[in-house]
Amino acid sequence: MTQTQDDALGRIAQGDAPVLETLLHMNLDAAERSGLDADTYLAVRLAALVAMDAAPVSYLITLGAAADTGLTVEKAQAVLVAIAPVVGSARVTSAAGAIVRGVLGAAALDDMGLPEQRTS
């Protein structure tokens, strides 16, 4: 890992993540405005992320929210199976890899001993 990457991870570990915080707030607003129940909203988001070949952190945000709502792994897998004929096996396979990279990246950050999230 380069010094620049180490510095960036250190800033995030100290709670300096304004882009991620902004994205989190945008997502919370969209969920409320959608009128969908939490499981359906997150299943739709998961399908959209797969369709656009999203980055690992995008999956991490969505699946992190899903863990809080009780969206099961089985339902998330069912979403991937349902959309595979539309988006293709390459996108679903790419999504599976991105999900694993997101989870592993979060675990690595967690191992760094992240402080509590900033509230201001």
N, C-alpha and C positions, 0 to 999 in steps of 0.2 A: 504494500500500500504506500502511496506517495505521501510526502509531507502535507500537500494540499488536501488530500483525502482525509488524512488524520485530523487536520485542522477543522475541516467541515464536520466530520463526525463528532469532534470535541464540542463544537458550537451547538450542534443538535443535542448532544448529551447534556449540555448546560441549559437546555430549554429554548435555544434560539432557533426557532423553526417557524418564522412568520408565514411562509408559503403553505406549509402543511396545516398550520392553524387556520389560515384563510380557507383552504380547501375543506377542512372539517366543518367550519361554520356554514359554508355554501351547501354542503351535503345535508346538514341538519335542517336548513331552511327548505331544501327541495323535498326532503322526506315529509315534512309537515304539510307542505302545499300539495303534494301528490294526491292525498286522500286515500292512498293505498294502506293496507295493513303492513306492518313492519316486515313480515316474511316475504310478502309479494313484492314490496318495494325493493328489498335486497336481492331477490331472485331476478327481477328485471334488471337491476344494476349489474349483477354478475353477468347476465346474458349480453348486455351492452358492452361491458369490458372485454369479453371474449371477442365479440364482433369487431371491436376496434383494435385488437391486439395490444391491450393496455400494458403499462409498466407494472412491475411487481408491487410497488408501493400502492398502486390503485387497488389491487386485489387485497392487499393487507388492510387498507382502510375499510373496504366493504366487508371483508370477512371478519374483521375485528368488530364491526358494528353488528354483524350477524350473530356473533357469539353472545353479544349482549341481549339479543332478542329471542334467542332460542332456535334460529334457523339451523337445522341439522345438517351434518355433513352429507347425509343421504339425500336431502332435498337439493343441496348444492350440486351433488353429483347428477341428480335427475335433471337439473337445468342444463348441465353440460351435455348429457345424452340427448335431451330434447332439441337443443339447438345445433348439434353436430351436423345433421343433414343440410342445414341452411348455411352455416358458416364454414363448414368443412373440418375434416380431421386435423389439418395442419393448425388451424386456429385453436382448436380444443387442446391439442397437444402442447402448443405454445402457452396457452393459459395455464395448463397444469404445471409446466416448468416455471412460469412466472409466479405462480402461487407458492411453489416450493422455495424459490429464491426470495420471495417476500418474507416468508415465515423464517427462513434461515437468517436473513438480514436482521429481522426484528430480534431474533434470539441472540445474535451477535451484539446488537446494541444493548440488549437487556443485560448481557454478561458484562458490559462496561459499567454497569451500576448507574443507570440513568436517574437523575433527580426527579422529584415530582413535577408534574406539568405546571407551567406558569399559568396564573389566572389573570394577569393583567398585561 
